[in-house]
């Protein structure tokens, strides 16, 4: 079974989560809509991006 992507960017994914997720049978009832400011969104995006390194730390070795 092929799954479709619901968001193309980190910002879109966070926006979906802010709004309480996508309705489905497996949606966690603790995931609720949040009323947050655009500043909160930009700060969260900046934080998450800071956790991801810009460059690969090392190249994957080639096996003989």
mmJSON file of the N, C-alpha and C atoms, coordinates in Angstrom:
{"data_MODEL":{"atom_site":{
"group_PDB":["ATOM","ATOM","ATOM","ATOM","ATOM","ATOM","ATOM","ATOM","ATOM","ATOM","ATOM","ATOM","ATOM","ATOM","ATOM","ATOM","ATOM","ATOM","ATOM","ATOM","ATOM","ATOM","ATOM","ATOM","ATOM","ATOM","ATOM","ATOM","ATOM","ATOM","ATOM","ATOM","ATOM","ATOM","ATOM","ATOM","ATOM","ATOM","ATOM","ATOM","ATOM","ATOM","ATOM","ATOM","ATOM","ATOM","ATOM","ATOM","ATOM","ATOM","ATOM","ATOM","ATOM","ATOM","ATOM","ATOM","ATOM","ATOM","ATOM","ATOM","ATOM","ATOM","ATOM","ATOM","ATOM","ATOM","ATOM","ATOM","ATOM","ATOM","ATOM","ATOM","ATOM","ATOM","ATOM","ATOM","ATOM","ATOM","ATOM","ATOM","ATOM","ATOM","ATOM","ATOM","ATOM","ATOM","ATOM","ATOM","ATOM","ATOM","ATOM","ATOM","ATOM","ATOM","ATOM","ATOM","ATOM","ATOM","ATOM","ATOM","ATOM","ATOM","ATOM","ATOM","ATOM","ATOM","ATOM","ATOM","ATOM","ATOM","ATOM","ATOM","ATOM","ATOM","ATOM","ATOM","ATOM","ATOM","ATOM","ATOM","ATOM","ATOM","ATOM","ATOM","ATOM","ATOM","ATOM","ATOM","ATOM","ATOM","ATOM","ATOM","ATOM","ATOM","ATOM","ATOM","ATOM","ATOM","ATOM","ATOM","ATOM","ATOM","ATOM","ATOM","ATOM","ATOM","ATOM","ATOM","ATOM","ATOM","ATOM","ATOM","ATOM","ATOM","ATOM","ATOM","ATOM","ATOM","ATOM","ATOM","ATOM","ATOM","ATOM","ATOM","ATOM","ATOM","ATOM","ATOM","ATOM","ATOM","ATOM","ATOM","ATOM","ATOM","ATOM","ATOM","ATOM","ATOM","ATOM","ATOM","ATOM","ATOM","ATOM","ATOM","ATOM","ATOM","ATOM","ATOM","ATOM","ATOM","ATOM","ATOM"],
"id":[1,2,3,4,5,6,7,8,9,10,11,12,13,14,15,16,17,18,19,20,21,22,23,24,25,26,27,28,29,30,31,32,33,34,35,36,37,38,39,40,41,42,43,44,45,46,47,48,49,50,51,52,53,54,55,56,57,58,59,60,61,62,63,64,65,66,67,68,69,70,71,72,73,74,75,76,77,78,79,80,81,82,83,84,85,86,87,88,89,90,91,92,93,94,95,96,97,98,99,100,101,102,103,104,105,106,107,108,109,110,111,112,113,114,115,116,117,118,119,120,121,122,123,124,125,126,127,128,129,130,131,132,133,134,135,136,137,138,139,140,141,142,143,144,145,146,147,148,149,150,151,152,153,154,155,156,157,158,159,160,161,162,163,164,165,166,167,168,169,170,171,172,173,174,175,176,177,178,179,180,181,182,183,184,185,186,187,188,189,190,191,192],
"type_symbol":["N","C","C","N","C","C","N","C","C","N","C","C","N","C","C","N","C","C","N","C","C","N","C","C","N","C","C","N","C","C","N","C","C","N","C","C","N","C","C","N","C","C","N","C","C","N","C","C","N","C","C","N","C","C","N","C","C","N","C","C","N","C","C","N","C","C","N","C","C","N","C","C","N","C","C","N","C","C","N","C","C","N","C","C","N","C","C","N","C","C","N","C","C","N","C","C","N","C","C","N","C","C","N","C","C","N","C","C","N","C","C","N","C","C","N","C","C","N","C","C","N","C","C","N","C","C","N","C","C","N","C","C","N","C","C","N","C","C","N","C","C","N","C","C","N","C","C","N","C","C","N","C","C","N","C","C","N","C","C","N","C","C","N","C","C","N","C","C","N","C","C","N","C","C","N","C","C","N","C","C","N","C","C","N","C","C","N","C","C","N","C","C"],
"label_atom_id":["N","CA","C","N","CA","C","N","CA","C","N","CA","C","N","CA","C","N","CA","C","N","CA","C","N","CA","C","N","CA","C","N","CA","C","N","CA","C","N","CA","C","N","CA","C","N","CA","C","N","CA","C","N","CA","C","N","CA","C","N","CA","C","N","CA","C","N","CA","C","N","CA","C","N","CA","C","N","CA","C","N","CA","C","N","CA","C","N","CA","C","N","CA","C","N","CA","C","N","CA","C","N","CA","C","N","CA","C","N","CA","C","N","CA","C","N","CA","C","N","CA","C","N","CA","C","N","CA","C","N","CA","C","N","CA","C","N","CA","C","N","CA","C","N","CA","C","N","CA","C","N","CA","C","N","CA","C","N","CA","C","N","CA","C","N","CA","C","N","CA","C","N","CA","C","N","CA","C","N","CA","C","N","CA","C","N","CA","C","N","CA","C","N","CA","C","N","CA","C","N","CA","C","N","CA","C","N","CA","C","N","CA","C","N","CA","C","N","CA","C","N","CA","C"],
"label_alt_id":[null,null,null,null,null,null,null,null,null,null,null,null,null,null,null,null,null,null,null,null,null,null,null,null,null,null,null,null,null,null,null,null,null,null,null,null,null,null,null,null,null,null,null,null,null,null,null,null,null,null,null,null,null,null,null,null,null,null,null,null,null,null,null,null,null,null,null,null,null,null,null,null,null,null,null,null,null,null,null,null,null,null,null,null,null,null,null,null,null,null,null,null,null,null,null,null,null,null,null,null,null,null,null,null,null,null,null,null,null,null,null,null,null,null,null,null,null,null,null,null,null,null,null,null,null,null,null,null,null,null,null,null,null,null,null,null,null,null,null,null,null,null,null,null,null,null,null,null,null,null,null,null,null,null,null,null,null,null,null,null,null,null,null,null,null,null,null,null,null,null,null,null,null,null,null,null,null,null,null,null,null,null,null,null,null,null,null,null,null,null,null,null],
"label_comp_id":["UNK","UNK","UNK","UNK","UNK","UNK","UNK","UNK","UNK","UNK","UNK","UNK","UNK","UNK","UNK","UNK","UNK","UNK","UNK","UNK","UNK","UNK","UNK","UNK","UNK","UNK","UNK","UNK","UNK","UNK","UNK","UNK","UNK","UNK","UNK","UNK","UNK","UNK","UNK","UNK","UNK","UNK","UNK","UNK","UNK","UNK","UNK","UNK","UNK","UNK","UNK","UNK","UNK","UNK","UNK","UNK","UNK","UNK","UNK","UNK","UNK","UNK","UNK","UNK","UNK","UNK","UNK","UNK","UNK","UNK","UNK","UNK","UNK","UNK","UNK","UNK","UNK","UNK","UNK","UNK","UNK","UNK","UNK","UNK","UNK","UNK","UNK","UNK","UNK","UNK","UNK","UNK","UNK","UNK","UNK","UNK","UNK","UNK","UNK","UNK","UNK","UNK","UNK","UNK","UNK","UNK","UNK","UNK","UNK","UNK","UNK","UNK","UNK","UNK","UNK","UNK","UNK","UNK","UNK","UNK","UNK","UNK","UNK","UNK","UNK","UNK","UNK","UNK","UNK","UNK","UNK","UNK","UNK","UNK","UNK","UNK","UNK","UNK","UNK","UNK","UNK","UNK","UNK","UNK","UNK","UNK","UNK","UNK","UNK","UNK","UNK","UNK","UNK","UNK","UNK","UNK","UNK","UNK","UNK","UNK","UNK","UNK","UNK","UNK","UNK","UNK","UNK","UNK","UNK","UNK","UNK","UNK","UNK","UNK","UNK","UNK","UNK","UNK","UNK","UNK","UNK","UNK","UNK","UNK","UNK","UNK","UNK","UNK","UNK","UNK","UNK","UNK"],
"label_asym_id":["A","A","A","A","A","A","A","A","A","A","A","A","A","A","A","A","A","A","A","A","A","A","A","A","A","A","A","A","A","A","A","A","A","A","A","A","A","A","A","A","A","A","A","A","A","A","A","A","A","A","A","A","A","A","A","A","A","A","A","A","A","A","A","A","A","A","A","A","A","A","A","A","A","A","A","A","A","A","A","A","A","A","A","A","A","A","A","A","A","A","A","A","A","A","A","A","A","A","A","A","A","A","A","A","A","A","A","A","A","A","A","A","A","A","A","A","A","A","A","A","A","A","A","A","A","A","A","A","A","A","A","A","A","A","A","A","A","A","A","A","A","A","A","A","A","A","A","A","A","A","A","A","A","A","A","A","A","A","A","A","A","A","A","A","A","A","A","A","A","A","A","A","A","A","A","A","A","A","A","A","A","A","A","A","A","A","A","A","A","A","A","A"],
"label_entity_id":["1","1","1","1","1","1","1","1","1","1","1","1","1","1","1","1","1","1","1","1","1","1","1","1","1","1","1","1","1","1","1","1","1","1","1","1","1","1","1","1","1","1","1","1","1","1","1","1","1","1","1","1","1","1","1","1","1","1","1","1","1","1","1","1","1","1","1","1","1","1","1","1","1","1","1","1","1","1","1","1","1","1","1","1","1","1","1","1","1","1","1","1","1","1","1","1","1","1","1","1","1","1","1","1","1","1","1","1","1","1","1","1","1","1","1","1","1","1","1","1","1","1","1","1","1","1","1","1","1","1","1","1","1","1","1","1","1","1","1","1","1","1","1","1","1","1","1","1","1","1","1","1","1","1","1","1","1","1","1","1","1","1","1","1","1","1","1","1","1","1","1","1","1","1","1","1","1","1","1","1","1","1","1","1","1","1","1","1","1","1","1","1"],
"label_seq_id":[1,1,1,2,2,2,3,3,3,4,4,4,5,5,5,6,6,6,7,7,7,8,8,8,9,9,9,10,10,10,11,11,11,12,12,12,13,13,13,14,14,14,15,15,15,16,16,16,17,17,17,18,18,18,19,19,19,20,20,20,21,21,21,22,22,22,23,23,23,24,24,24,25,25,25,26,26,26,27,27,27,28,28,28,29,29,29,30,30,30,31,31,31,32,32,32,33,33,33,34,34,34,35,35,35,36,36,36,37,37,37,38,38,38,39,39,39,40,40,40,41,41,41,42,42,42,43,43,43,44,44,44,45,45,45,46,46,46,47,47,47,48,48,48,49,49,49,50,50,50,51,51,51,52,52,52,53,53,53,54,54,54,55,55,55,56,56,56,57,57,57,58,58,58,59,59,59,60,60,60,61,61,61,62,62,62,63,63,63,64,64,64],
"pdbx_PDB_ins_code":[null,null,null,null,null,null,null,null,null,null,null,null,null,null,null,null,null,null,null,null,null,null,null,null,null,null,null,null,null,null,null,null,null,null,null,null,null,null,null,null,null,null,null,null,null,null,null,null,null,null,null,null,null,null,null,null,null,null,null,null,null,null,null,null,null,null,null,null,null,null,null,null,null,null,null,null,null,null,null,null,null,null,null,null,null,null,null,null,null,null,null,null,null,null,null,null,null,null,null,null,null,null,null,null,null,null,null,null,null,null,null,null,null,null,null,null,null,null,null,null,null,null,null,null,null,null,null,null,null,null,null,null,null,null,null,null,null,null,null,null,null,null,null,null,null,null,null,null,null,null,null,null,null,null,null,null,null,null,null,null,null,null,null,null,null,null,null,null,null,null,null,null,null,null,null,null,null,null,null,null,null,null,null,null,null,null,null,null,null,null,null,null],
"Cartn_x":[0.84,0.0,0.89,0.603,1.388,0.706,1.481,0.932,1.22,0.25,0.467,1.018,1.786,2.334,1.285,1.083,0.093,0.716,2.002,2.664,4.005,4.396,5.654,6.758,6.379,7.38,7.168,8.18,8.085,6.982,6.901,5.877,4.463,4.242,2.929,2.616,3.603,3.395,3.048,3.761,3.485,2.092,1.715,0.399,-0.702,-0.517,-1.503,-1.615,-0.472,-0.483,-1.115,-0.837,-1.454,-2.964,-3.463,-4.912,-5.549,-4.779,-5.334,-5.148,-4.336,-4.053,-5.114,-4.961,-5.895,-6.802,-8.089,-9.052,-8.868,-8.695,-8.599,-8.806,-8.956,-9.242,-8.119,-6.889,-5.743,-5.302,-6.07,-5.711,-5.755,-4.67,-4.587,-5.548,-6.428,-7.393,-6.722,-5.464,-4.749,-4.28,-4.306,-3.887,-5.071,-4.997,-6.089,-5.635,-6.598,-6.324,-5.748,-4.725,-4.088,-4.202,-4.466,-4.514,-3.188,-2.296,-0.968,-0.722,0.13,0.453,1.443,1.478,2.465,3.897,4.149,5.484,5.837,4.843,5.08,5.468,4.781,5.086,6.503,6.882,8.225,9.299,9.035,10.008,10.123,9.01,9.043,9.795,9.533,10.229,11.728,12.118,13.541,14.173,13.461,13.985,14.174,13.163,13.265,14.388,14.51,15.583,16.955,17.044,18.337,18.78,17.851,18.168,18.724,18.543,18.989,20.283,21.354,22.611,22.493,23.18,23.14,23.93,25.019,25.859,25.896,26.211,26.418,27.682,27.638,28.784,29.941,29.623,30.659,30.054,30.9,30.423,30.33,29.329,29.135,30.283,30.965,32.087,31.598,32.45,32.135,32.665,31.823,32.24,32.932,33.953,34.67,33.823],
"Cartn_y":[-1.172,0.0,1.241,2.171,3.4,4.502,5.212,6.295,7.618,8.48,9.789,10.75,11.705,12.708,13.79,14.186,15.213,16.601,16.668,17.975,17.881,18.988,19.007,19.697,20.462,21.191,20.958,21.271,21.172,22.092,23.291,24.243,23.701,23.046,22.46,21.334,20.523,19.417,19.952,20.972,21.56,22.188,22.84,23.461,22.416,21.251,20.167,19.747,19.623,19.214,20.287,21.577,22.685,22.59,22.178,22.146,20.864,20.029,18.824,17.571,17.635,16.453,16.208,15.132,14.736,13.659,13.864,12.921,11.529,10.545,9.154,8.275,6.985,6.051,5.97,6.291,6.157,7.472,8.53,9.839,9.818,10.229,10.259,11.313,10.949,11.92,13.065,12.888,13.963,15.059,14.778,15.767,16.688,17.888,18.857,20.089,20.8,22.061,23.057,23.775,24.78,26.139,27.147,28.513,29.176,29.147,29.715,30.801,31.704,32.832,32.417,33.164,32.884,32.925,33.775,33.844,32.502,31.872,30.56,29.529,29.561,28.636,28.848,30.103,30.364,29.961,30.139,29.731,28.212,27.51,26.048,25.515,26.086,25.667,25.897,27.06,27.356,26.354,26.001,25.029,23.66,23.182,21.861,21.835,22.899,22.954,22.984,23.547,23.582,22.189,21.249,19.88,19.056,19.543,18.831,19.449,18.671,19.24,19.688,20.764,21.271,20.372,19.808,18.948,17.557,16.598,15.252,15.282,14.624,14.621,13.813,12.782,11.967,11.273,10.901,10.168,8.692,8.079,6.646,5.913,5.026,4.314,3.329,3.104,2.118,0.77,-0.202,-1.553,-2.252,-3.052,-3.767,-4.846],
"Cartn_z":[0.0,0.0,0.0,-0.889,-0.981,-0.18,0.63,1.44,0.745,0.729,0.12,1.174,0.705,1.602,1.8,3.022,3.328,3.332,3.546,3.586,2.875,2.265,1.532,2.313,3.327,4.1,5.581,6.339,7.796,8.313,7.759,8.185,7.965,6.827,6.544,7.528,7.843,8.784,10.168,10.611,11.925,11.927,10.837,10.743,10.903,10.289,10.418,11.888,12.556,13.96,14.843,14.56,15.325,15.266,14.091,13.888,14.411,15.073,15.675,14.86,13.828,13.019,11.963,11.256,10.202,10.79,10.681,11.253,10.655,11.538,11.121,12.339,12.13,13.233,14.257,13.859,14.753,15.385,15.201,15.735,17.259,17.882,19.341,19.878,20.798,21.331,22.099,22.487,23.193,22.241,20.937,19.951,19.689,20.222,20.117,19.354,18.803,18.115,19.118,18.711,19.547,18.88,19.663,19.146,19.468,18.508,18.698,17.67,18.043,17.168,16.085,14.975,13.927,14.469,15.454,16.061,16.71,17.359,17.975,16.927,15.786,14.697,14.188,13.965,13.434,14.438,15.73,16.746,16.81,16.683,16.7,15.48,14.314,13.093,13.241,13.765,13.962,14.919,15.988,16.959,16.304,15.591,14.964,13.932,13.151,12.156,12.815,14.028,14.716,15.158,15.231,15.636,14.476,13.259,12.066,11.559,11.467,10.977,9.52,9.185,7.818,6.872,7.355,6.536,7.151,6.306,6.828,7.686,8.824,9.721,9.14,8.391,7.758,6.55,5.644,4.476,4.802,4.233,4.426,3.738,4.451,3.821,2.757,1.781,0.739,1.199,1.096,1.505,0.347,0.662,-0.416,-1.038],
"occupancy":[1.0,1.0,1.0,1.0,1.0,1.0,1.0,1.0,1.0,1.0,1.0,1.0,1.0,1.0,1.0,1.0,1.0,1.0,1.0,1.0,1.0,1.0,1.0,1.0,1.0,1.0,1.0,1.0,1.0,1.0,1.0,1.0,1.0,1.0,1.0,1.0,1.0,1.0,1.0,1.0,1.0,1.0,1.0,1.0,1.0,1.0,1.0,1.0,1.0,1.0,1.0,1.0,1.0,1.0,1.0,1.0,1.0,1.0,1.0,1.0,1.0,1.0,1.0,1.0,1.0,1.0,1.0,1.0,1.0,1.0,1.0,1.0,1.0,1.0,1.0,1.0,1.0,1.0,1.0,1.0,1.0,1.0,1.0,1.0,1.0,1.0,1.0,1.0,1.0,1.0,1.0,1.0,1.0,1.0,1.0,1.0,1.0,1.0,1.0,1.0,1.0,1.0,1.0,1.0,1.0,1.0,1.0,1.0,1.0,1.0,1.0,1.0,1.0,1.0,1.0,1.0,1.0,1.0,1.0,1.0,1.0,1.0,1.0,1.0,1.0,1.0,1.0,1.0,1.0,1.0,1.0,1.0,1.0,1.0,1.0,1.0,1.0,1.0,1.0,1.0,1.0,1.0,1.0,1.0,1.0,1.0,1.0,1.0,1.0,1.0,1.0,1.0,1.0,1.0,1.0,1.0,1.0,1.0,1.0,1.0,1.0,1.0,1.0,1.0,1.0,1.0,1.0,1.0,1.0,1.0,1.0,1.0,1.0,1.0,1.0,1.0,1.0,1.0,1.0,1.0,1.0,1.0,1.0,1.0,1.0,1.0,1.0,1.0,1.0,1.0,1.0,1.0],
"B_iso_or_equiv":[0.0,0.0,0.0,0.0,0.0,0.0,0.0,0.0,0.0,0.0,0.0,0.0,0.0,0.0,0.0,0.0,0.0,0.0,0.0,0.0,0.0,0.0,0.0,0.0,0.0,0.0,0.0,0.0,0.0,0.0,0.0,0.0,0.0,0.0,0.0,0.0,0.0,0.0,0.0,0.0,0.0,0.0,0.0,0.0,0.0,0.0,0.0,0.0,0.0,0.0,0.0,0.0,0.0,0.0,0.0,0.0,0.0,0.0,0.0,0.0,0.0,0.0,0.0,0.0,0.0,0.0,0.0,0.0,0.0,0.0,0.0,0.0,0.0,0.0,0.0,0.0,0.0,0.0,0.0,0.0,0.0,0.0,0.0,0.0,0.0,0.0,0.0,0.0,0.0,0.0,0.0,0.0,0.0,0.0,0.0,0.0,0.0,0.0,0.0,0.0,0.0,0.0,0.0,0.0,0.0,0.0,0.0,0.0,0.0,0.0,0.0,0.0,0.0,0.0,0.0,0.0,0.0,0.0,0.0,0.0,0.0,0.0,0.0,0.0,0.0,0.0,0.0,0.0,0.0,0.0,0.0,0.0,0.0,0.0,0.0,0.0,0.0,0.0,0.0,0.0,0.0,0.0,0.0,0.0,0.0,0.0,0.0,0.0,0.0,0.0,0.0,0.0,0.0,0.0,0.0,0.0,0.0,0.0,0.0,0.0,0.0,0.0,0.0,0.0,0.0,0.0,0.0,0.0,0.0,0.0,0.0,0.0,0.0,0.0,0.0,0.0,0.0,0.0,0.0,0.0,0.0,0.0,0.0,0.0,0.0,0.0,0.0,0.0,0.0,0.0,0.0,0.0],
"pdbx_formal_charge":[null,null,null,null,null,null,null,null,null,null,null,null,null,null,null,null,null,null,null,null,null,null,null,null,null,null,null,null,null,null,null,null,null,null,null,null,null,null,null,null,null,null,null,null,null,null,null,null,null,null,null,null,null,null,null,null,null,null,null,null,null,null,null,null,null,null,null,null,null,null,null,null,null,null,null,null,null,null,null,null,null,null,null,null,null,null,null,null,null,null,null,null,null,null,null,null,null,null,null,null,null,null,null,null,null,null,null,null,null,null,null,null,null,null,null,null,null,null,null,null,null,null,null,null,null,null,null,null,null,null,null,null,null,null,null,null,null,null,null,null,null,null,null,null,null,null,null,null,null,null,null,null,null,null,null,null,null,null,null,null,null,null,null,null,null,null,null,null,null,null,null,null,null,null,null,null,null,null,null,null,null,null,null,null,null,null,null,null,null,null,null,null],
"auth_seq_id":[1,1,1,2,2,2,3,3,3,4,4,4,5,5,5,6,6,6,7,7,7,8,8,8,9,9,9,10,10,10,11,11,11,12,12,12,13,13,13,14,14,14,15,15,15,16,16,16,17,17,17,18,18,18,19,19,19,20,20,20,21,21,21,22,22,22,23,23,23,24,24,24,25,25,25,26,26,26,27,27,27,28,28,28,29,29,29,30,30,30,31,31,31,32,32,32,33,33,33,34,34,34,35,35,35,36,36,36,37,37,37,38,38,38,39,39,39,40,40,40,41,41,41,42,42,42,43,43,43,44,44,44,45,45,45,46,46,46,47,47,47,48,48,48,49,49,49,50,50,50,51,51,51,52,52,52,53,53,53,54,54,54,55,55,55,56,56,56,57,57,57,58,58,58,59,59,59,60,60,60,61,61,61,62,62,62,63,63,63,64,64,64],
"auth_comp_id":["UNK","UNK","UNK","UNK","UNK","UNK","UNK","UNK","UNK","UNK","UNK","UNK","UNK","UNK","UNK","UNK","UNK","UNK","UNK","UNK","UNK","UNK","UNK","UNK","UNK","UNK","UNK","UNK","UNK","UNK","UNK","UNK","UNK","UNK","UNK","UNK","UNK","UNK","UNK","UNK","UNK","UNK","UNK","UNK","UNK","UNK","UNK","UNK","UNK","UNK","UNK","UNK","UNK","UNK","UNK","UNK","UNK","UNK","UNK","UNK","UNK","UNK","UNK","UNK","UNK","UNK","UNK","UNK","UNK","UNK","UNK","UNK","UNK","UNK","UNK","UNK","UNK","UNK","UNK","UNK","UNK","UNK","UNK","UNK","UNK","UNK","UNK","UNK","UNK","UNK","UNK","UNK","UNK","UNK","UNK","UNK","UNK","UNK","UNK","UNK","UNK","UNK","UNK","UNK","UNK","UNK","UNK","UNK","UNK","UNK","UNK","UNK","UNK","UNK","UNK","UNK","UNK","UNK","UNK","UNK","UNK","UNK","UNK","UNK","UNK","UNK","UNK","UNK","UNK","UNK","UNK","UNK","UNK","UNK","UNK","UNK","UNK","UNK","UNK","UNK","UNK","UNK","UNK","UNK","UNK","UNK","UNK","UNK","UNK","UNK","UNK","UNK","UNK","UNK","UNK","UNK","UNK","UNK","UNK","UNK","UNK","UNK","UNK","UNK","UNK","UNK","UNK","UNK","UNK","UNK","UNK","UNK","UNK","UNK","UNK","UNK","UNK","UNK","UNK","UNK","UNK","UNK","UNK","UNK","UNK","UNK","UNK","UNK","UNK","UNK","UNK","UNK"],
"auth_asym_id":["A","A","A","A","A","A","A","A","A","A","A","A","A","A","A","A","A","A","A","A","A","A","A","A","A","A","A","A","A","A","A","A","A","A","A","A","A","A","A","A","A","A","A","A","A","A","A","A","A","A","A","A","A","A","A","A","A","A","A","A","A","A","A","A","A","A","A","A","A","A","A","A","A","A","A","A","A","A","A","A","A","A","A","A","A","A","A","A","A","A","A","A","A","A","A","A","A","A","A","A","A","A","A","A","A","A","A","A","A","A","A","A","A","A","A","A","A","A","A","A","A","A","A","A","A","A","A","A","A","A","A","A","A","A","A","A","A","A","A","A","A","A","A","A","A","A","A","A","A","A","A","A","A","A","A","A","A","A","A","A","A","A","A","A","A","A","A","A","A","A","A","A","A","A","A","A","A","A","A","A","A","A","A","A","A","A","A","A","A","A","A","A"],
"auth_atom_id":["N","CA","C","N","CA","C","N","CA","C","N","CA","C","N","CA","C","N","CA","C","N","CA","C","N","CA","C","N","CA","C","N","CA","C","N","CA","C","N","CA","C","N","CA","C","N","CA","C","N","CA","C","N","CA","C","N","CA","C","N","CA","C","N","CA","C","N","CA","C","N","CA","C","N","CA","C","N","CA","C","N","CA","C","N","CA","C","N","CA","C","N","CA","C","N","CA","C","N","CA","C","N","CA","C","N","CA","C","N","CA","C","N","CA","C","N","CA","C","N","CA","C","N","CA","C","N","CA","C","N","CA","C","N","CA","C","N","CA","C","N","CA","C","N","CA","C","N","CA","C","N","CA","C","N","CA","C","N","CA","C","N","CA","C","N","CA","C","N","CA","C","N","CA","C","N","CA","C","N","CA","C","N","CA","C","N","CA","C","N","CA","C","N","CA","C","N","CA","C","N","CA","C","N","CA","C","N","CA","C","N","CA","C","N","CA","C","N","CA","C","N","CA","C"],
"pdbx_PDB_model_num":[1,1,1,1,1,1,1,1,1,1,1,1,1,1,1,1,1,1,1,1,1,1,1,1,1,1,1,1,1,1,1,1,1,1,1,1,1,1,1,1,1,1,1,1,1,1,1,1,1,1,1,1,1,1,1,1,1,1,1,1,1,1,1,1,1,1,1,1,1,1,1,1,1,1,1,1,1,1,1,1,1,1,1,1,1,1,1,1,1,1,1,1,1,1,1,1,1,1,1,1,1,1,1,1,1,1,1,1,1,1,1,1,1,1,1,1,1,1,1,1,1,1,1,1,1,1,1,1,1,1,1,1,1,1,1,1,1,1,1,1,1,1,1,1,1,1,1,1,1,1,1,1,1,1,1,1,1,1,1,1,1,1,1,1,1,1,1,1,1,1,1,1,1,1,1,1,1,1,1,1,1,1,1,1,1,1,1,1,1,1,1,1]
}}}
